[in-house]
Amino acid sequence: MSAGQGVAFAIAPAGPGAYWLLAAITLLACAAPLVVIRRDGLGLSLKNIGLAAILVLPFTASLAYGVRDNSLRVEDGRILLRAARFYQHDRPLADFDLARARRRRL
Protein backbone atom coordinates (compact mmCIF):
# COMPACT_ATOMS: atom_id res chain seq x y z
CA MET A 1 0.00 0.00 0.00
CA SER A 2 1.28 3.44 -0.85
CA ALA A 3 0.78 6.39 1.44
CA GLY A 4 -2.79 7.63 1.50
CA GLN A 5 -4.25 4.54 -0.13
CA GLY A 6 -5.92 1.76 1.74
CA VAL A 7 -7.87 -1.42 1.45
CA ALA A 8 -11.66 -1.28 1.80
CA PHE A 9 -13.83 -4.18 2.91
CA ALA A 10 -17.49 -4.49 2.03
CA ILE A 11 -19.85 -4.74 4.97
CA ALA A 12 -23.32 -6.05 4.27
CA PRO A 13 -26.12 -3.63 5.13
CA ALA A 14 -28.68 -4.44 7.78
CA GLY A 15 -31.19 -7.11 6.79
CA PRO A 16 -34.93 -6.62 6.43
CA GLY A 17 -35.48 -7.45 10.10
CA ALA A 18 -33.84 -4.19 11.14
CA TYR A 19 -36.14 -2.20 8.87
CA TRP A 20 -39.24 -4.03 10.14
CA LEU A 21 -38.15 -3.29 13.70
CA LEU A 22 -37.71 0.40 12.90
CA ALA A 23 -41.14 0.44 11.25
CA ALA A 24 -42.73 -1.17 14.33
CA ILE A 25 -41.05 1.29 16.70
CA THR A 26 -42.18 4.19 14.52
CA LEU A 27 -45.74 2.91 14.42
CA LEU A 28 -45.83 2.45 18.19
CA ALA A 29 -44.37 5.91 18.80
CA CYS A 30 -46.88 7.54 16.48
CA ALA A 31 -49.81 5.59 17.90
CA ALA A 32 -48.88 6.24 21.54
CA PRO A 33 -51.37 9.14 21.88
CA LEU A 34 -54.19 6.62 21.38
CA VAL A 35 -53.48 5.38 24.91
CA VAL A 36 -55.09 8.53 26.34
CA ILE A 37 -57.95 8.81 23.84
CA ARG A 38 -60.58 8.46 26.59
CA ARG A 39 -59.06 11.32 28.55
CA ASP A 40 -58.18 13.72 25.71
CA GLY A 41 -60.83 12.87 23.13
CA LEU A 42 -60.47 11.76 19.53
CA GLY A 43 -59.64 15.20 18.09
CA LEU A 44 -56.71 15.91 20.40
CA SER A 45 -55.42 12.35 20.12
CA LEU A 46 -55.41 12.56 16.30
CA LYS A 47 -53.60 15.91 16.52
CA ASN A 48 -51.00 14.34 18.81
CA ILE A 49 -50.59 11.39 16.42
CA GLY A 50 -49.89 13.87 13.62
CA LEU A 51 -47.36 15.75 15.74
CA ALA A 52 -45.67 12.49 16.76
CA ALA A 53 -45.46 11.46 13.10
CA ILE A 54 -43.90 14.82 12.16
CA LEU A 55 -41.27 14.37 14.87
CA VAL A 56 -40.62 10.62 14.65
CA LEU A 57 -40.83 9.82 10.92
CA PRO A 58 -37.87 11.97 9.75
CA PHE A 59 -35.68 10.60 12.55
CA THR A 60 -36.42 6.95 11.85
CA ALA A 61 -36.20 7.48 8.08
CA SER A 62 -32.71 8.98 8.46
CA LEU A 63 -31.75 6.15 10.81
CA ALA A 64 -33.01 3.55 8.32
CA TYR A 65 -31.07 5.26 5.54
CA GLY A 66 -27.95 5.44 7.69
CA VAL A 67 -27.76 1.76 8.61
CA ARG A 68 -27.13 0.97 4.94
CA ASP A 69 -23.82 2.84 4.91
CA ASN A 70 -21.06 0.88 6.66
CA SER A 71 -17.39 0.69 5.80
CA LEU A 72 -14.18 -0.83 7.09
CA ARG A 73 -10.87 0.42 5.73
CA VAL A 74 -7.25 -0.35 6.45
CA GLU A 75 -5.27 2.77 5.75
CA ASP A 76 -1.87 4.08 6.89
CA GLY A 77 -1.47 1.38 9.54
CA ARG A 78 -4.90 2.01 11.06
CA ILE A 79 -8.30 0.32 10.87
CA LEU A 80 -11.07 2.81 10.21
CA LEU A 81 -14.64 1.71 10.97
CA ARG A 82 -17.66 3.75 9.97
CA ALA A 83 -21.13 2.48 10.81
CA ALA A 84 -24.54 3.95 10.10
CA ARG A 85 -23.24 7.46 9.40
CA PHE A 86 -23.34 8.08 13.14
CA TYR A 87 -20.35 6.16 14.44
CA GLN A 88 -16.72 6.36 13.42
CA HIS A 89 -13.75 4.77 15.16
CA ASP A 90 -10.16 4.02 14.27
CA ARG A 91 -7.44 1.93 15.92
CA PRO A 92 -3.84 1.17 15.02
CA LEU A 93 -3.19 -2.24 13.47
CA ALA A 94 -0.58 -2.82 16.18
CA ASP A 95 -3.44 -3.19 18.70
CA PHE A 96 -4.51 -6.45 17.04
CA ASP A 97 -2.87 -9.88 17.27
CA LEU A 98 -2.93 -10.60 13.53
CA ALA A 99 -1.10 -13.91 13.96
CA ARG A 100 -4.16 -15.31 15.74
CA ALA A 101 -6.71 -13.70 13.45
CA ARG A 102 -9.15 -16.09 11.76
CA ARG A 103 -11.73 -15.57 9.07
CA ARG A 104 -15.25 -16.42 10.23
CA ARG A 105 -18.73 -16.06 8.92
CA LEU A 106 -20.97 -14.47 11.52
Number of C-alpha atoms within 10 A of each C-alpha: 10 7 8 7 11 16 11 13 11 9 12 11 15 15 10 9 9 13 17 12 11 16 16 12 14 19 16 12 16 21 17 15 20 18 10 12 14 9 10 14 11 14 10 15 20 17 12 18 19 15 13 18 17 12 13 16 16 11 13 16 14 12 16 18 13 16 18 16 16 20 18 18 17 19 19 16 13 15 20 19 15 15 17 18 15 11 9 13 10 14 13 13 15 10 9 11 8 9 6 6 8 7 5 5 4 3
